[in-house]
Amino acid sequence: MTKSITKPNAYRPDGVSPPGGTLDDVLDDRGMSQAELSERTGLSKKTINLIVKGKAPLTQETALLLEKALAIPAGFWINREKDYREHLARKESVERQSAYTAWAKRFPYAQMVKWGWIEDAGDMGGKIDRLLTYFRVANPEGWKQLYERPQVAFRRSEKFGKKTEVISAWLRQGEIRAEGCRCPAYSDKRFQQAIAEIRELCHSDCPDEFVPRIKEVCAKAGVVFLLVPELPCMGVSGVTRWLGDRPVIQQSLRFKTNDHFWFTFFHEACHVLQNRRRHVFIEAEGLPEEDVAHEEEANRFAADILIPPADYASLLAAGPGTLEIRRFSRRIGVHPGVVVGRLQRDKILTYGHPAGGLKVKFEWRHDAGSQ
């Protein structure tokens, strides 16, 4: 593109072509060859040719040499280079945003705003910026490195691989909340004691009472316990993972009943005791085969700690009616809804059985998303 020249020391570029294009125009106007400019500046002919072709930047040192050889202020060349590089950066940013849009659309942005996890945005560019900031990554590739690693169980499952973005947003919220939790170094012995202490809370039907206690008891053992609202269609009840040297149990309150809450907690507690620090355990259906053994162990652990096998056998032998369930639950120290949930999972009771009314439903408070 030709540049108009009003006088030797005042150039008014009308575009954002490389500064080398302007230099080439000046040489044409002066009848000066690149070889002569090389002699006048001491720059190699190859360097000048690369600048003219836009394949090499025009540095501040080169700008000072051109000022002397062409009587054109160094500031002009420096500004041309700056404007051109800014133009390229903006062009690349637009191209990146176009590529990032498909990625950003896979997140439940509106629900994340509702829970207070992320600020609303007026356009897609704003959403992309806020999502990148939320995950603390520079681009979607950084996000993939963090949330599509092989050891993440749900990523290896065909079912949950399709929900990676949704689950990762929920996991990230757990990371953010865990950052503010302070607790001593993890102790396997103290956590086993904590599990026994938390088991004594299973008779309660009031989350406002037992949830703070769970957090407190877990923290003393070096374990972070979090309740984070489920995102739409996520299909995950809980997760256990290690963030640094701290195990984190994160639950979603999926299904919102007390039997499922307690089963999920002790299931995840078993994963902590398994001490597989480089693994992420997702409590949900459809997990890959290599995780089945660990999941089955966690299921047995949760079932047995809530209802010891010998006690459960006596209940089945007696015939579990509603009245018997109430008596049995008082005897073993759990809420009757927990017993009903076990009987339903084992297909001893149907989900339509009148005893199902013994289960307690939980609901999130309006401020639960930002707790």
Secondary structure as UniProt FT lines:
FT   STRAND          5..7
FT   TURN            8..9
FT   STRAND          10..11
FT   HELIX           19..30
FT   HELIX           34..41
FT   HELIX           45..52
FT   TURN            53..54
FT   HELIX           60..70
FT   HELIX           74..104
FT   TURN            105..106
FT   HELIX           109..114
FT   TURN            115..116
FT   HELIX           124..135
FT   HELIX           140..147
FT   TURN            150..151
FT   HELIX           153..156
FT   HELIX           158..161
FT   TURN            162..163
FT   HELIX           164..179
FT   HELIX           188..199
FT   TURN            200..203
FT   HELIX           207..220
FT   TURN            221..222
FT   STRAND          224..227
FT   TURN            232..233
FT   STRAND          238..243
FT   TURN            244..245
FT   STRAND          246..251
FT   TURN            254..255
FT   HELIX           258..274
FT   TURN            277..278
FT   STRAND          280..283
FT   HELIX           289..291
FT   HELIX           292..306
FT   HELIX           309..318
FT   HELIX           322..332
FT   HELIX           336..345
FT   TURN            346..347
FT   TURN            351..352
FT   HELIX           354..358
FT   TURN            366..367
FT   HELIX           368..370
//
